[in-house]
Amino acid sequence: MNKFRTTLQVFSVFIVFTAAYLIYNQFTKLFSKNEAKTVVTNSMVVEKIESIGKLELCKYFIKDIIEHQEIKEWWPDPKIVLIVSGEVVGCLDLKKIDSNAIRILTDKITIKLPEPEICYVKINHQESKVYNIENEFFNKPKLIDKAYSLAEKSIRDSALQMKILDQTKSNAQIILKPMLENFTGKKVELLF
């Protein structure tokens, strides 16, 4: 009988601790400051597939300080200063090469390449910063968007002034000519 009573006491203690643990667990779930759960639903559809054929040959990384001010007649002039980091890529559109642009002779191949172009201009928002905003009380996001848009154009214009298209031509000679000569076993002349 004594053994039964000891077993019953151990079992009772086990039940009490289990019940206490379950109650504690439920209360901590109810009253803890858990972050809200995020549910994302996604329905993606491919609208269009396009062949590109652009060969990127040159990339300029540019930093610029942009000061944009809007002059208003009856209100203080809003002003923003940005420190912008961006990149501009020069490329050749190889889809523009047709069979008339390639001449194969016995000892050499002549290829007339299209004029280089700017593939894209991209602002790196992680490295860019809004430095200062003055006198804009109602529509700061619109002013910031406009300043970033002007900054993108400024970076593009700066790359053109720094002769990114000439560098793209030069890189085409450096990269494409040896590769094509190795493929064909003939001397290659690249023209624009």
C-alpha positions in Angstrom: 0.0 0.0 0.0 2.9 2.3 0.8 4.3 1.7 -2.7 1.0 2.5 -4.3 0.8 5.8 -2.3 4.3 6.8 -3.4 3.5 6.0 -7.0 0.3 8.0 -6.7 2.2 11.0 -5.2 4.8 10.9 -8.0 2.1 10.7 -10.6 0.1 13.6 -9.0 3.3 15.8 -8.9 3.8 14.9 -12.6 0.2 15.9 -13.5 0.5 19.2 -11.5 3.8 20.1 -13.2 2.4 19.2 -16.7 -0.7 21.3 -16.1 1.4 24.2 -14.8 3.6 24.1 -17.8 0.6 24.0 -20.2 -1.1 26.9 -18.4 2.2 28.9 -18.4 2.7 28.2 -22.1 -0.8 29.4 -23.1 -0.5 32.6 -21.0 2.9 33.5 -22.5 1.4 33.0 -26.0 -1.5 35.2 -25.2 0.3 38.1 -23.5 3.7 38.1 -25.1 4.6 40.8 -27.6 5.0 38.8 -30.7 5.5 40.5 -34.0 2.6 40.5 -36.4 2.8 37.7 -38.9 3.1 38.7 -42.5 1.2 36.9 -45.2 2.2 37.5 -48.8 0.0 36.4 -51.7 1.6 36.6 -55.1 0.0 36.1 -58.6 2.7 36.7 -61.2 2.1 36.6 -64.9 4.8 37.0 -67.6 3.4 39.8 -69.9 6.1 39.8 -72.5 9.4 38.2 -73.4 11.8 40.3 -75.5 15.1 39.3 -77.1 17.7 41.9 -76.1 21.1 41.2 -77.8 22.9 44.1 -76.1 26.5 43.6 -75.2 27.5 45.6 -72.2 31.1 46.8 -72.6 31.6 49.7 -70.3 30.3 50.8 -66.9 30.9 54.1 -65.2 30.2 54.5 -61.5 29.4 58.2 -60.8 28.8 60.1 -57.6 27.1 63.5 -57.8 25.8 66.2 -55.5 22.5 67.5 -56.7 20.9 70.7 -55.4 17.3 71.1 -56.7 15.3 74.3 -55.9 11.8 75.2 -57.1 11.2 78.9 -57.3 7.7 79.8 -56.2 6.2 83.3 -56.4 4.3 83.5 -53.1 5.8 80.8 -51.0 9.3 80.0 -49.7 11.3 78.1 -52.4 11.6 74.4 -51.6 15.1 73.1 -51.9 16.7 69.6 -51.6 20.3 68.5 -51.6 21.1 64.9 -52.6 24.3 62.9 -52.6 23.6 60.5 -55.5 25.5 57.4 -56.4 24.7 55.8 -59.8 26.0 53.8 -62.7 25.8 54.2 -66.5 26.4 51.3 -68.8 27.6 51.6 -72.4 26.8 48.8 -74.9 26.4 47.6 -78.4 23.0 46.4 -79.8 24.1 43.3 -81.7 20.6 42.8 -83.1 21.4 45.8 -85.4 24.1 43.8 -87.2 22.8 42.3 -90.4 24.5 40.2 -93.1 25.5 43.3 -95.1 27.6 44.4 -92.1 29.9 41.4 -92.4 32.4 41.0 -95.2 34.5 37.8 -95.3 37.7 38.0 -97.4 40.4 35.4 -97.9 42.7 36.9 -95.3 40.4 39.0 -93.1 36.9 39.7 -91.9 35.4 43.1 -91.7 32.4 43.7 -89.4 30.6 47.0 -89.2 29.2 47.3 -85.7 26.4 49.6 -84.7 27.1 52.9 -82.9 27.5 52.4 -79.1 24.6 53.5 -76.9 23.8 53.9 -73.3 22.0 50.7 -72.1 20.8 52.1 -68.8 21.3 54.6 -66.1 20.6 53.4 -62.5 20.6 55.2 -59.2 22.0 53.2 -56.3 19.5 54.2 -53.6 21.5 52.3 -50.8 24.5 54.5 -51.4 22.5 57.7 -52.2 21.3 60.0 -49.5 18.9 63.0 -49.1 21.3 65.4 -47.4 18.9 68.3 -46.7 15.4 69.5 -47.4 14.3 73.1 -46.8 11.0 74.9 -47.1 8.9 71.9 -48.2 6.0 71.5 -45.8 3.4 69.5 -47.8 4.9 67.2 -50.4 8.4 66.0 -49.5 8.1 62.7 -51.4 7.2 64.5 -54.7 10.2 66.8 -54.3 12.5 63.9 -53.5 11.2 61.9 -56.6 11.7 64.9 -58.8 15.2 65.4 -57.5 16.1 61.8 -58.1 14.7 61.9 -61.6 16.9 65.0 -62.3 19.9 63.3 -60.8 19.5 60.3 -63.1 19.5 62.6 -66.1 22.5 64.5 -64.7 24.4 61.3 -64.3 23.6 60.2 -67.8 24.7 63.6 -69.2 27.9 63.5 -67.1 28.8 60.0 -68.5 28.3 61.3 -72.1 30.6 64.3 -71.3 33.1 61.8 -69.9 33.0 60.0 -73.3 31.4 56.7 -72.2 30.5 56.0 -75.8 34.1 56.4 -77.0 35.2 54.1 -74.1 32.6 51.6 -75.2 34.0 51.6 -78.8 37.5 51.1 -77.4 36.4 48.2 -75.2 34.7 46.6 -78.2 38.1 46.6 -80.0 39.9 45.2 -76.9 37.3 42.5 -76.1 35.7 41.5 -79.4 38.6 41.6 -81.8 40.8 39.0 -80.2 37.9 36.8 -79.5 36.7 36.9 -83.1 40.2 36.4 -84.4 40.6 33.3 -82.3 37.3 31.9 -83.5 37.9 32.5 -87.2 41.6 32.2 -87.5 41.6 35.4 -89.6 42.4 39.0 -89.0 39.3 40.9 -87.9 38.6 44.5 -88.5 35.9 46.2 -86.5 34.3 49.4 -87.9 31.5 51.6 -86.6 
